[in-house]
């Protein structure tokens, strides 16, 4: 059920951006859902209509895309998607040291508006 709080926050941000750009109506909102989050896109879609009701976003379409996990290798600096088959190691140098640099959040990718 925590998805409702995410939907409310992302809709609030989208409304602010739409109003800043003089929108009369929002046609669609595309959000990136990080692969490492515990956010279930189906629930975002379920709660979206209630979150946009009575706003310029009412009737808009919510689109979700997966933001894959990305690791910056601590050995060679390459950015890669970790794979279980490779024991999550860097495909270039084999290092297992690295920093997560993608796939951990929820963000707006695109906001389609009509002025």
Phi, psi and omega per residue, in radians:
X1 nan -0.220 3.134
X2 -1.113 -0.267 3.125
X3 -1.067 -0.544 3.128
X4 -1.053 -0.722 3.130
X5 -1.150 -0.632 3.075
X6 -1.138 -0.735 -3.136
X7 -1.103 -0.783 -3.129
X8 -1.059 -0.751 3.137
X9 -1.163 -0.758 -3.096
X10 -1.234 -0.618 3.086
X11 -1.170 -0.726 3.104
X12 -1.033 -0.783 3.110
X13 -1.134 -0.753 -3.141
X14 -1.122 -0.700 3.111
X15 -1.094 -0.743 3.124
X16 -1.068 -0.812 3.129
X17 -1.114 -0.712 3.132
X18 -1.104 -0.775 -3.139
X19 -1.170 -0.666 3.084
X20 -1.048 -0.497 -3.114
X21 -1.741 0.243 3.058
X22 1.216 0.519 -3.104
X23 -1.268 2.415 3.005
X24 -1.649 -0.416 -3.082
X25 -2.718 2.565 3.037
X26 -1.881 2.209 -3.133
X27 -1.521 -0.751 -3.137
X28 -2.705 2.746 3.085
X29 -2.307 2.158 3.094
X30 -1.930 2.208 3.128
X31 -2.101 2.555 3.049
X32 -1.673 2.208 3.124
X33 -1.915 2.023 -3.118
X34 -1.069 2.383 -3.138
X35 -1.054 -0.470 -3.112
X36 -1.610 -0.012 3.107
X37 -1.408 2.897 3.053
X38 -1.753 0.429 -3.132
X39 -1.495 2.269 3.137
X40 -1.747 1.931 -3.091
X41 -0.928 -0.621 -3.135
X42 -1.036 -0.630 3.119
X43 -1.285 -0.570 3.049
X44 -1.036 -0.774 3.128
X45 -1.138 -0.639 -3.121
X46 -1.134 -0.757 -3.054
X47 -1.550 -0.253 -3.079
X48 -0.969 -0.865 -3.114
X49 -0.977 -0.671 3.116
X50 -1.205 -0.642 -3.099
X51 -1.226 -0.501 -3.092
X52 -1.738 -0.073 -3.094
X53 -1.003 2.291 3.107
X54 1.397 0.163 3.138
X55 -2.050 3.073 3.078
X56 -1.218 -0.071 3.106
X57 -1.658 -0.153 -3.137
X58 -1.019 2.278 -3.107
X59 1.569 -0.110 3.120
X60 -1.323 2.866 -3.116
X61 -1.796 2.289 3.031
X62 -1.641 2.242 3.069
X63 -2.084 2.411 3.107
X64 -2.127 2.473 3.078
X65 -2.283 2.569 3.114
X66 -1.463 2.287 3.052
X67 -1.721 1.851 -3.047
X68 -1.158 2.665 3.063
X69 -1.139 2.394 3.072
X70 -2.277 2.416 3.121
X71 -2.077 2.357 2.983
X72 -1.687 2.006 -3.074
X73 -1.061 2.313 3.084
X74 -1.313 -0.292 -3.131
X75 -1.549 -0.878 -3.042
X76 -2.074 -0.156 3.096
X77 1.520 -0.076 -3.136
X78 -1.172 2.528 3.048
X79 -1.717 2.261 -3.084
X80 -2.557 2.856 3.037
X81 -1.639 2.115 -3.114
X82 -1.175 2.426 -3.132
X83 -2.148 2.336 3.122
X84 -1.055 -0.683 -3.127
X85 -1.046 -0.411 -3.132
X86 -1.851 0.328 -3.085
X87 0.952 0.500 3.103
X88 1.128 0.256 -3.125
X89 -1.434 2.808 3.095
X90 -1.107 2.266 -3.133
X91 -1.245 -0.230 -3.122
X92 -1.619 -0.935 -3.037
X93 -1.945 -0.154 3.106
X94 1.453 0.006 3.140
X95 -1.151 2.519 3.050
X96 -1.841 0.107 3.083
X97 -1.628 2.362 3.123
X98 -3.112 3.096 -3.112
X99 -2.211 2.337 3.093
X100 -1.224 2.218 -3.119
X101 -2.251 0.255 3.100
X102 -2.980 2.707 3.072
X103 1.525 0.350 -3.072
X104 -1.975 0.012 -3.034
X105 -2.392 -2.955 3.091
X106 -2.231 2.207 -3.101
X107 -2.574 2.788 3.087
X108 -1.416 2.243 3.071
X109 -1.687 -0.744 -3.084
X110 -2.662 2.485 3.088
X111 -2.255 1.954 -3.128
X112 -1.659 2.059 -3.087
X113 -2.109 2.858 3.030
X114 -2.247 2.217 -3.104
X115 -1.422 nan nan
